[in-house]
């Protein structure tokens, strides 16, 4: 029984949880993005998942269940086959004398209820859970499949230790497919396959942290490398030179792109696989963790018809993701958008994307020159690395184009003097740069095992030293009721206490005051002071705010901001 959106609207508006305008706006957005209205309501932070779930459960006349707080027994989970569970958006989460308790996106699904009753002989007790929490629960549970993963590897490794004939028959395809599938369900951004003297270590980068997953015998190494090279259409007879490629695989009905990098090291060839999923390209500014005030500043910058928007930060800080989020908003049929990237991270429909290729002398500078002859409205340059690229980008911004790009600086105010170092004239910088943003990524506390606590005296002293007395006083850290948050660690988050990542930002809007400072060749400290006086929130302060709100921890903020 499909959800009655008119009834949902009436319930939410009459309960004063939403206004008519907010509901209508969310409904329009859901239609434009071809996604569920419930997901938009949560993603836009109009409602939290629990509140929305409770309202819809009451509409269906069934209990609401928060799957984030349920550790599902394997035998119960297997009542509904995984493929059926994903297609029907339902998960069996408990079983007792009364029957099988099932979290369902559609509690009126009589066909599924009949299937479960026939299979188990028990009554079905339907509960409501939102689609996103059911999907997350299935993914969380699959994180516990490491034992099954190890069994598969062990079976194949046992064959590898046999005779050379057995090695020829080794199902190496299954090993590689298992590694890729396991990386996908664990939301790994990268897979490292590292050869050592007597073993091959496979490591996953999850939420920015590398984890050892499994160690394999060394005799598997050449077979794994060859299989990956074949999938990525690389030369299998080349072992002394670095190679880059791309492959695709299917996981949970999604086509997943993988960037492949192979380099020779002392014990063989090392492979790094960058996993690029559809989920990771759906970020909007709310999901990235940007505050409404910062979003407004950034939007004013990229909504101008010309000028520059510059994102800064170290490698892996999410700069490109932020620029893609901007492109996603700007990408309409009325404008011509072109990019020059190294590499092209994601394919965006309707955007002309060019891959840097040094073998053909297609660099950022030469590619940007070519793009400007293609009548673009908006240009994205993967990175401004040198004076030539900087000059072309500045001139493009001066001649009526909106230019998005990245720079490697530590913070937003340093972006402007950095352009001076590239021999760009002050008046050109002042005239073209609309906004500069700096960002880092911090791990989010897993909301299923979050707890508040009172830090002890030693911990408070450590934080005070890291942030300085002025900030400590502002946060009132000496108060007896001062509390922070952390994750206890549970089965669903692999006992880390964290799940996912969020950005901490500082966004510098180039105002008249900032323009004058640029013209006067002010240093980054002077620009920072002026920007803060005009309302800029520093990156550390943004992080501390997220720590106080239970989004991340203090230690994560200090680690990422290097305070």
GUMAR-813843 format. One record per residue (C-alpha): residue number from 1; residue in three letters; x, y, z. Coordinates in Angstrom, 1 decimal. Example, Ala and Ser with C-alpha at 12.3 -4.5 7.8 and 13.67 -1.06 7.14 Angstrom:
% residues 2
  nr rest   east  north     up
   1  ALA   12.3   -4.5    7.8
   2  SER   13.7   -1.1    7.1
This chain:
% residues 563
  nr rest   east  north     up
   1  UNK    0.0    0.0    0.0
   2  UNK    1.8    3.2   -1.2
   3  UNK    2.2    6.0    1.3
   4  UNK   -0.6    8.6    1.0
   5  UNK    1.4   11.9    0.7
   6  UNK   -1.7   14.0    1.1
   7  UNK   -2.4   12.4    4.4
   8  UNK    1.3   12.7    5.4
   9  UNK    1.2   16.4    4.5
  10  UNK   -2.0   17.0    6.5
  11  UNK   -0.5   15.2    9.5
  12  UNK    2.9   17.0    9.4
  13  UNK    1.3   20.5    8.9
  14  UNK   -1.5   20.0   11.4
  15  UNK    1.1   18.9   14.0
  16  UNK    3.2   22.0   13.2
  17  UNK    6.2   19.9   12.3
  18  UNK    6.3   21.5    8.8
  19  UNK    4.7   24.3    6.9
  20  UNK    2.8   24.0    3.6
  21  UNK    5.6   25.7    1.8
  22  UNK    8.3   23.4    3.3
  23  UNK    6.4   20.3    2.3
  24  UNK    5.6   21.6   -1.2
  25  UNK    9.3   22.5   -1.7
  26  UNK   10.4   19.0   -0.6
  27  UNK    7.9   17.4   -2.8
  28  UNK    9.1   19.4   -5.8
  29  UNK   12.7   18.5   -5.1
  30  UNK   11.9   14.8   -4.7
  31  UNK   10.1   14.9   -8.1
  32  UNK   13.1   16.7   -9.8
  33  UNK   15.6   14.3   -8.3
  34  UNK   13.5   11.2   -8.8
  35  UNK   13.8   10.1   -5.2
  36  UNK   11.6    9.5   -2.2
  37  UNK    9.9   12.4   -0.5
  38  UNK   10.9   10.9    2.9
  39  UNK   14.6   10.9    2.0
  40  UNK   14.4   14.6    0.9
  41  UNK   12.6   15.6    4.2
  42  UNK   15.4   14.0    6.2
  43  UNK   18.3   15.1    3.9
  44  UNK   17.1   18.7    4.0
  45  UNK   17.0   18.5    7.8
  46  UNK   13.3   19.4    7.9
  47  UNK   12.7   16.3   10.0
  48  UNK   14.9   13.7   11.6
  49  UNK   14.5   10.1   10.6
  50  UNK   13.0    9.0   13.9
  51  UNK   10.3   11.7   14.0
  52  UNK    9.3   11.1   10.4
  53  UNK    9.2    7.3   11.0
  54  UNK    7.0    7.6   14.0
  55  UNK    4.5    9.8   12.1
  56  UNK    4.3    7.4    9.2
  57  UNK    4.1    4.4   11.5
  58  UNK    1.1    6.0   13.2
  59  UNK   -0.5    6.5    9.8
  60  UNK   -0.2    2.8    9.0
  61  UNK   -1.3    1.9   12.5
  62  UNK    1.8   -0.2   13.3
  63  UNK    4.7    0.2   15.7
  64  UNK    7.8    2.2   14.7
  65  UNK   11.2    0.5   15.0
  66  UNK   14.6    2.2   15.1
  67  UNK   16.9   -0.3   13.4
  68  UNK   20.0    1.7   14.4
  69  UNK   19.5    0.4   17.9
  70  UNK   18.9   -3.2   16.9
  71  UNK   21.6   -5.9   16.6
  72  UNK   19.9   -8.5   14.4
  73  UNK   20.6  -12.2   14.9
  74  UNK   21.9  -13.9   11.8
  75  UNK   19.2  -16.6   11.8
  76  UNK   16.4  -14.1   12.0
  77  UNK   17.9  -12.0    9.3
  78  UNK   18.1  -15.0    7.0
  79  UNK   14.4  -15.5    7.2
  80  UNK   14.1  -13.0    4.3
  81  UNK   16.7  -13.6    1.6
  82  UNK   18.9  -10.6    1.0
  83  UNK   17.8  -10.0   -2.6
  84  UNK   14.1  -10.1   -1.5
  85  UNK   14.9   -7.8    1.5
  86  UNK   16.6   -5.2   -0.7
  87  UNK   13.9   -5.3   -3.3
  88  UNK   10.9   -5.3   -0.9
  89  UNK   12.7   -2.9    1.6
  90  UNK   12.0   -5.2    4.6
  91  UNK   14.1   -6.8    7.3
  92  UNK   13.2   -9.4    9.9
  93  UNK   14.8   -8.2   13.1
  94  UNK   13.3  -10.3   15.9
  95  UNK   11.5  -13.6   16.6
  96  UNK    9.7  -14.7   19.7
  97  UNK    6.6  -16.6   20.8
  98  UNK    4.3  -14.0   19.2
  99  UNK    5.8  -14.3   15.8
 100  UNK    8.4  -12.7   13.4
 101  UNK    8.9   -9.0   13.8
 102  UNK    9.5   -7.4   10.4
 103  UNK   10.6   -3.8    9.7
 104  UNK    8.8   -2.8    6.5
 105  UNK    8.8    0.3    4.3
 106  UNK    5.3   -0.9    3.2
 107  UNK    3.6   -2.6    6.2
 108  UNK    0.6   -3.3    3.9
 109  UNK    2.7   -5.7    1.7
 110  UNK    0.5   -8.8    2.0
 111  UNK    2.5  -10.8   -0.5
 112  UNK    5.6  -10.5    1.6
 113  UNK    3.8  -11.3    4.8
 114  UNK    2.3  -14.4    3.3
 115  UNK    5.8  -15.5    2.1
 116  UNK    7.2  -15.1    5.6
 117  UNK    4.3  -16.9    7.3
 118  UNK    4.5  -19.8    4.8
 119  UNK    8.3  -20.1    5.3
 120  UNK    8.3  -19.9    9.1
 121  UNK    4.9  -21.0   10.2
 122  UNK    4.7  -18.0   12.5
 123  UNK    2.6  -14.9   12.5
 124  UNK    4.2  -11.7   11.0
 125  UNK    4.2   -8.6   13.2
 126  UNK    4.8   -5.7   10.9
 127  UNK    6.7   -2.6   12.0
 128  UNK    7.4    0.5   10.1
 129  UNK   11.0    1.7    9.3
 130  UNK   12.1    4.2    6.7
 131  UNK   13.7    3.0    3.5
 132  UNK   17.1    4.5    4.3
 133  UNK   17.2    2.9    7.8
 134  UNK   16.3   -0.5    6.3
 135  UNK   19.0   -0.2    3.7
 136  UNK   21.6    0.9    6.3
 137  UNK   20.6   -1.9    8.6
 138  UNK   21.3   -4.5    5.8
 139  UNK   24.6   -2.8    5.0
 140  UNK   25.6   -2.7    8.7
 141  UNK   24.9   -6.3    9.1
 142  UNK   26.9   -7.2    6.1
 143  UNK   29.9   -5.6    7.8
 144  UNK   29.8   -8.7   10.1
 145  UNK   30.4  -11.0    7.1
 146  UNK   34.1  -10.9    7.6
 147  UNK   34.0  -14.5    8.7
 148  UNK   32.3  -15.5    5.5
 149  UNK   34.9  -13.4    3.5
 150  UNK   37.7  -15.2    5.4
 151  UNK   36.1  -18.6    4.5
 152  UNK   36.0  -17.8    0.8
 153  UNK   39.6  -16.6    0.9
 154  UNK   40.7  -19.7    2.9
 155  UNK   39.1  -22.1    0.4
 156  UNK   40.9  -20.4   -2.5
 157  UNK   44.2  -20.0   -0.6
 158  UNK   44.1  -23.7    0.2
 159  UNK   44.0  -24.4   -3.5
 160  UNK   46.9  -22.0   -4.1
 161  UNK   49.2  -23.9   -1.8
 162  UNK   48.7  -27.1   -3.8
 163  UNK   50.5  -28.1   -6.9
 164  UNK   51.2  -25.6   -9.8
 165  UNK   48.3  -27.3  -11.6
 166  UNK   46.0  -26.4   -8.8
 167  UNK   47.2  -22.8   -9.0
 168  UNK   46.3  -22.6  -12.7
 169  UNK   42.8  -23.7  -11.7
 170  UNK   42.6  -21.3   -8.8
 171  UNK   39.3  -19.2   -9.0
 172  UNK   41.2  -15.9   -8.8
 173  UNK   38.2  -14.1  -10.3
 174  UNK   36.2  -15.0   -7.2
 175  UNK   38.9  -13.7   -4.9
 176  UNK   39.1  -10.3   -6.7
 177  UNK   35.3  -10.1   -6.9
 178  UNK   35.0  -10.8   -3.2
 179  UNK   37.5   -8.1   -2.3
 180  UNK   35.6   -5.5   -4.4
 181  UNK   32.2   -6.6   -3.1
 182  UNK   33.4   -6.5    0.5
 183  UNK   35.0   -3.0    0.0
 184  UNK   31.6   -1.8   -1.4
 185  UNK   29.4   -3.0    1.5
 186  UNK   31.9   -1.6    4.0
 187  UNK   31.8    1.8    2.3
 188  UNK   35.6    1.7    1.7
 189  UNK   36.8    4.6   -0.4
 190  UNK   40.1    2.8   -1.3
 191  UNK   41.5   -0.7   -1.4
 192  UNK   45.3   -1.2   -1.0
 193  UNK   46.8   -4.4   -2.2
 194  UNK   50.4   -4.4   -0.7
 195  UNK   53.0   -7.0   -1.4
 196  UNK   55.4   -8.0    1.4
 197  UNK   58.2  -10.4    1.5
 198  UNK   56.1  -13.4    2.4
 199  UNK   52.5  -12.2    2.1
 200  UNK   50.0   -9.9    0.4
 201  UNK   48.1   -7.5    2.7
 202  UNK   44.7   -6.1    1.7
 203  UNK   43.7   -2.9    3.4
 204  UNK   40.5   -0.8    3.2
 205  UNK   40.3    2.9    3.8
 206  UNK   37.0    3.4    5.7
 207  UNK   36.1    6.9    6.9
 208  UNK   39.6    8.1    6.1
 209  UNK   41.4    5.4    8.2
 210  UNK   43.2    2.4    6.8
 211  UNK   42.3   -1.0    8.2
 212  UNK   44.1   -4.3    7.6
 213  UNK   41.4   -6.7    6.3
 214  UNK   43.2   -9.9    5.3
 215  UNK   46.7  -11.3    4.7
 216  UNK   47.1  -13.7    1.8
 217  UNK   50.1  -15.9    0.8
 218  UNK   52.6  -14.3   -1.6
 219  UNK   51.9  -16.9   -4.3
 220  UNK   48.5  -15.2   -4.9
 221  UNK   50.0  -11.8   -5.6
 222  UNK   50.9  -12.1   -9.3
 223  UNK   47.5  -13.8  -10.0
 224  UNK   45.6  -11.0   -8.3
 225  UNK   47.6   -8.3  -10.0
 226  UNK   47.1   -9.9  -13.4
 227  UNK   43.4  -10.2  -12.9
 228  UNK   43.0   -6.5  -12.0
 229  UNK   45.2   -5.5  -14.9
 230  UNK   43.0   -7.5  -17.3
 231  UNK   39.8   -5.9  -15.8
 232  UNK   41.3   -2.4  -16.1
 233  UNK   42.7   -3.1  -19.6
 234  UNK   46.3   -2.5  -18.6
 235  UNK   49.4   -4.2  -19.9
 236  UNK   49.9   -7.5  -18.1
 237  UNK   53.5   -7.8  -19.3
 238  UNK   54.6   -4.5  -17.8
 239  UNK   56.0   -4.7  -14.3
 240  UNK   58.5   -1.9  -14.0
 241  UNK   56.4    1.2  -14.8
 242  UNK   53.4    2.8  -13.1
 243  UNK   50.1    2.3  -14.9
 244  UNK   46.7    3.9  -14.4
 245  UNK   43.3    2.5  -15.5
 246  UNK   39.7    2.0  -14.8
 247  UNK   37.3   -0.9  -14.2
 248  UNK   33.7   -1.4  -13.4
 249  UNK   31.8   -4.0  -11.3
 250  UNK   28.2   -4.4  -10.2
 251  UNK   27.2   -4.5   -6.5
 252  UNK   23.6   -4.4   -5.2
 253  UNK   22.4   -3.6   -8.7
 254  UNK   24.7   -0.5   -8.9
 255  UNK   27.4    0.0  -11.5
 256  UNK   30.5    0.9   -9.5
 257  UNK   33.4    2.8  -11.1
 258  UNK   36.9    1.9   -9.8
 259  UNK   40.1    3.9  -10.6
 260  UNK   43.1    1.7  -10.7
 261  UNK   46.7    2.7   -9.9
 262  UNK   49.6    0.1  -10.2
 263  UNK   53.1    1.0   -9.1
 264  UNK   56.3   -1.1   -8.8
 265  UNK   57.6   -1.4   -5.2
 266  UNK   60.5   -3.4   -3.7
 267  UNK   58.4   -6.6   -3.2
 268  UNK   56.4   -6.5   -6.4
 269  UNK   53.6   -4.3   -7.6
 270  UNK   51.3   -2.4   -5.4
 271  UNK   47.7   -1.7   -6.4
 272  UNK   45.4    1.0   -5.1
 273  UNK   41.7    0.9   -6.1
 274  UNK   39.6    4.0   -5.6
 275  UNK   35.9    3.0   -5.2
 276  UNK   33.5    5.5   -6.7
 277  UNK   29.9    4.7   -5.9
 278  UNK   26.6    6.4   -6.8
 279  UNK   26.0    6.9   -3.0
 280  UNK   29.2    9.0   -2.7
 281  UNK   28.1   11.3   -5.5
 282  UNK   24.7   12.2   -4.1
 283  UNK   26.1   14.6   -1.5
 284  UNK   24.5   17.9   -1.0
 285  UNK   25.7   20.7    1.2
 286  UNK   23.6   19.5    4.2
 287  UNK   25.1   16.0    4.0
 288  UNK   28.6   17.5    3.6
 289  UNK   28.0   19.2    7.0
 290  UNK   27.9   22.8    5.9
 291  UNK   26.0   25.3    8.1
 292  UNK   23.1   27.4    6.7
 293  UNK   25.3   30.5    7.1
 294  UNK   28.2   29.0    5.2
 295  UNK   25.9   27.6    2.5
 296  UNK   24.4   31.1    2.0
 297  UNK   27.9   32.6    1.5
 298  UNK   29.0   29.9   -0.9
 299  UNK   25.8   30.1   -2.8
 300  UNK   26.2   33.9   -3.3
 301  UNK   29.7   33.1   -4.7
 302  UNK   28.7   30.5   -7.3
 303  UNK   25.4   32.1   -8.3
 304  UNK   27.3   35.0   -9.8
 305  UNK   27.6   34.8  -13.6
 306  UNK   31.4   35.2  -13.4
 307  UNK   34.3   35.1  -11.0
 308  UNK   36.1   32.3   -9.2
 309  UNK   35.2   29.9   -6.4
 310  UNK   38.3   28.3   -4.9
 311  UNK   38.3   25.2   -2.6
 312  UNK   41.4   24.6   -0.6
 313  UNK   42.7   21.8    1.7
 314  UNK   45.1   18.9    1.6
 315  UNK   44.6   15.8   -0.6
 316  UNK   41.6   13.8    0.6
 317  UNK   39.8   16.6    2.3
 318  UNK   36.8   16.5    0.1
 319  UNK   37.5   19.6   -2.1
 320  UNK   36.4   17.9   -5.3
 321  UNK   33.2   16.5   -3.7
 322  UNK   32.3   20.1   -2.8
 323  UNK   32.9   21.3   -6.3
 324  UNK   30.8   18.5   -7.7
 325  UNK   28.0   19.5   -5.3
 326  UNK   28.2   23.0   -6.8
 327  UNK   28.1   21.6  -10.4
 328  UNK   25.1   19.5   -9.5
 329  UNK   23.2   22.6   -8.6
 330  UNK   24.5   24.6  -11.6
 331  UNK   24.0   21.8  -14.2
 332  UNK   21.0   22.9  -16.2
 333  UNK   20.2   22.8  -19.9
 334  UNK   20.6   26.6  -20.1
 335  UNK   24.4   26.5  -19.5
 336  UNK   27.4   24.9  -21.0
 337  UNK   29.7   23.4  -18.4
 338  UNK   33.2   22.0  -19.1
 339  UNK   35.8   20.5  -16.8
 340  UNK   39.5   19.5  -17.0
 341  UNK   40.3   17.0  -14.3
 342  UNK   43.1   14.6  -13.2
 343  UNK   41.5   12.2  -13.0
 344  UNK   37.8   12.5  -13.8
 345  UNK   36.3   11.3  -10.5
 346  UNK   32.7   11.0  -11.5
 347  UNK   30.8   11.1  -14.8
 348  UNK   28.2   13.9  -14.7
 349  UNK   25.5   13.7  -17.3
 350  UNK   25.3   16.9  -19.3
 351  UNK   28.8   18.1  -18.4
 352  UNK   31.8   18.0  -20.8
 353  UNK   34.6   16.4  -18.8
 354  UNK   38.2   16.2  -20.0
 355  UNK   40.9   13.9  -18.6
 356  UNK   44.4   15.3  -18.2
 357  UNK   46.8   13.3  -20.4
 358  UNK   50.5   14.3  -20.2
 359  UNK   51.4   11.8  -23.0
 360  UNK   49.6   14.0  -25.5
 361  UNK   50.5   17.3  -23.6
 362  UNK   46.9   17.7  -22.4
 363  UNK   47.7   19.5  -19.2
 364  UNK   45.4   21.7  -17.0
 365  UNK   46.8   24.8  -18.9
 366  UNK   46.4   23.5  -22.4
 367  UNK   43.1   21.8  -21.6
 368  UNK   41.7   25.1  -20.1
 369  UNK   42.8   27.0  -23.2
 370  UNK   40.9   24.5  -25.4
 371  UNK   37.8   24.6  -23.2
 372  UNK   37.6   28.4  -23.5
 373  UNK   37.3   28.1  -27.2
 374  UNK   34.2   25.9  -26.7
 375  UNK   32.0   28.7  -25.5
 376  UNK   31.5   27.6  -21.9
 377  UNK   29.5   29.4  -19.2
 378  UNK   31.1   27.5  -16.3
 379  UNK   34.5   25.9  -16.1
 380  UNK   35.9   23.6  -13.5
 381  UNK   39.7   23.2  -13.3
 382  UNK   40.7   20.2  -11.2
 383  UNK   43.6   22.1   -9.6
 384  UNK   45.6   25.3  -10.1
 385  UNK   49.2   24.1   -9.8
 386  UNK   51.3   26.7  -11.6
 387  UNK   51.4   30.3  -12.8
 388  UNK   50.3   29.4  -16.3
 389  UNK   47.1   27.7  -15.2
 390  UNK   46.4   30.5  -12.6
 391  UNK   46.7   33.2  -15.3
 392  UNK   44.4   31.4  -17.7
 393  UNK   41.8   30.8  -15.0
 394  UNK   41.9   34.4  -13.8
 395  UNK   41.5   35.7  -17.3
 396  UNK   38.6   33.3  -17.9
 397  UNK   36.9   34.7  -14.8
 398  UNK   37.5   38.2  -15.9
 399  UNK   35.9   37.6  -19.3
 400  UNK   32.5   36.5  -18.1
 401  UNK   33.0   32.8  -17.1
 402  UNK   32.4   31.2  -13.7
 403  UNK   35.5   29.3  -12.7
 404  UNK   35.6   26.6  -10.0
 405  UNK   39.0   25.2   -8.9
 406  UNK   41.1   23.9   -6.1
 407  UNK   44.4   25.0   -4.5
 408  UNK   46.6   23.4   -1.9
 409  UNK   46.7   25.9    1.0
 410  UNK   46.0   25.3    4.7
 411  UNK   43.1   27.7    5.1
 412  UNK   40.8   30.1    3.3
 413  UNK   42.6   33.4    4.0
 414  UNK   45.9   31.9    2.7
 415  UNK   44.3   31.3   -0.7
 416  UNK   44.5   35.0   -1.7
 417  UNK   48.3   35.5   -0.9
 418  UNK   48.9   32.2   -2.6
 419  UNK   47.7   33.7   -5.9
 420  UNK   50.0   36.6   -5.3
 421  UNK   52.8   34.1   -5.0
 422  UNK   51.8   32.9   -8.5
 423  UNK   52.5   36.4   -9.8
 424  UNK   48.8   37.3  -10.2
 425  UNK   48.3   41.1   -9.9
 426  UNK   46.3   42.1   -6.7
 427  UNK   43.7   44.0   -8.7
 428  UNK   42.9   40.8  -10.7
 429  UNK   42.5   38.7   -7.6
 430  UNK   40.3   41.3   -6.0
 431  UNK   38.2   41.5   -9.1
 432  UNK   37.7   37.9   -9.8
 433  UNK   37.6   35.7   -6.6
 434  UNK   34.1   35.5   -5.2
 435  UNK   34.6   33.1   -2.4
 436  UNK   37.4   30.9   -1.0
 437  UNK   36.6   27.9    1.2
 438  UNK   38.8   25.6    3.2
 439  UNK   37.7   22.2    4.5
 440  UNK   38.8   19.0    6.3
 441  UNK   36.9   15.7    6.9
 442  UNK   36.2   14.3   10.3
 443  UNK   34.6   11.0   11.3
 444  UNK   31.0   11.2   12.5
 445  UNK   30.0    9.6   15.8
 446  UNK   27.9    6.5   15.1
 447  UNK   24.4    7.6   16.3
 448  UNK   23.4    4.0   17.2
 449  UNK   25.9    4.0   20.1
 450  UNK   26.4    7.7   20.9
 451  UNK   26.7    8.6   24.6
 452  UNK   27.3   11.9   26.4
 453  UNK   30.0   12.1   29.1
 454  UNK   31.7   14.6   31.4
 455  UNK   35.4   15.0   30.4
 456  UNK   37.9   14.6   33.3
 457  UNK   40.3   17.4   34.4
 458  UNK   43.2   16.1   32.3
 459  UNK   41.1   15.9   29.2
 460  UNK   39.8   19.4   29.6
 461  UNK   43.4   20.7   30.1
 462  UNK   44.4   18.9   26.9
 463  UNK   41.6   20.5   25.0
 464  UNK   42.2   23.9   26.5
 465  UNK   45.9   23.8   25.4
 466  UNK   44.8   22.7   21.9
 467  UNK   42.2   25.4   21.4
 468  UNK   43.5   28.3   23.5
 469  UNK   42.0   30.0   26.6
 470  UNK   39.7   32.3   24.7
 471  UNK   37.8   29.5   22.9
 472  UNK   37.8   27.4   26.1
 473  UNK   36.2   30.2   28.0
 474  UNK   33.7   30.7   25.2
 475  UNK   32.7   27.1   25.4
 476  UNK   32.5   27.3   29.2
 477  UNK   34.6   24.1   29.6
 478  UNK   35.2   24.7   33.3
 479  UNK   31.4   24.4   34.1
 480  UNK   30.4   21.3   36.1
 481  UNK   27.7   20.5   33.6
 482  UNK   30.0   20.7   30.5
 483  UNK   29.4   17.5   28.5
 484  UNK   30.8   16.0   25.3
 485  UNK   29.9   13.1   23.1
 486  UNK   31.5    9.9   21.9
 487  UNK   30.6    6.5   20.4
 488  UNK   30.8    3.6   22.8
 489  UNK   31.5    1.2   19.9
 490  UNK   29.1   -1.5   18.9
 491  UNK   28.5   -4.4   16.5
 492  UNK   27.0   -2.1   13.9
 493  UNK   30.1    0.3   13.7
 494  UNK   32.7   -2.5   14.0
 495  UNK   33.4   -1.2   17.6
 496  UNK   34.9    2.0   16.3
 497  UNK   32.3    4.4   17.6
 498  UNK   32.3    6.1   14.2
 499  UNK   30.4    5.9   11.0
 500  UNK   30.8    8.1    7.9
 501  UNK   32.5   11.5    7.6
 502  UNK   31.4   15.1    7.6
 503  UNK   33.2   18.3    6.6
 504  UNK   34.4   21.1    8.8
 505  UNK   34.6   24.4    6.9
 506  UNK   35.7   28.0    6.8
 507  UNK   34.2   30.1    4.0
 508  UNK   35.7   33.5    3.2
 509  UNK   33.4   35.7    1.1
 510  UNK   35.4   38.4   -0.7
 511  UNK   33.8   41.7    0.5
 512  UNK   34.8   45.2   -0.2
 513  UNK   36.9   45.2    3.0
 514  UNK   38.7   42.0    1.9
 515  UNK   39.2   43.4   -1.7
 516  UNK   41.0   46.4   -0.2
 517  UNK   43.3   44.2    1.9
 518  UNK   44.1   42.2   -1.3
 519  UNK   45.0   45.4   -3.1
 520  UNK   47.2   46.4   -0.2
 521  UNK   48.9   43.0   -0.4
 522  UNK   47.9   42.1    3.2
 523  UNK   49.1   38.8    4.6
 524  UNK   46.8   35.9    5.5
 525  UNK   46.6   36.9    9.2
 526  UNK   45.3   40.3    8.4
 527  UNK   42.8   38.9    6.0
 528  UNK   41.7   36.3    8.6
 529  UNK   41.1   38.9   11.2
 530  UNK   39.0   41.1    8.9
 531  UNK   37.0   38.0    7.7
 532  UNK   36.2   36.9   11.2
 533  UNK   35.2   40.5   12.1
 534  UNK   32.8   40.3    9.2
 535  UNK   31.3   37.0   10.3
 536  UNK   33.5   34.2    9.0
 537  UNK   33.5   31.0   11.2
 538  UNK   37.0   29.5   11.4
 539  UNK   37.5   25.9   10.6
 540  UNK   38.4   25.0   14.2
 541  UNK   35.3   26.8   15.5
 542  UNK   33.1   25.0   13.0
 543  UNK   34.6   21.7   14.2
 544  UNK   34.1   22.6   17.9
 545  UNK   30.5   23.4   17.2
 546  UNK   30.0   20.0   15.6
 547  UNK   31.7   18.3   18.6
 548  UNK   29.3   20.1   21.0
 549  UNK   26.3   19.0   19.0
 550  UNK   27.4   15.3   19.1
 551  UNK   28.3   15.1   15.4
 552  UNK   31.9   14.3   15.9
 553  UNK   34.5   14.2   18.8
 554  UNK   36.9   16.9   20.0
 555  UNK   39.9   14.6   19.2
 556  UNK   38.7   14.2   15.6
 557  UNK   38.4   18.0   15.2
 558  UNK   41.9   18.6   16.5
 559  UNK   43.3   15.7   14.4
 560  UNK   41.8   17.1   11.2
 561  UNK   42.5   20.8   11.8
 562  UNK   46.0   20.1   13.2
 563  UNK   45.2   22.5   16.0
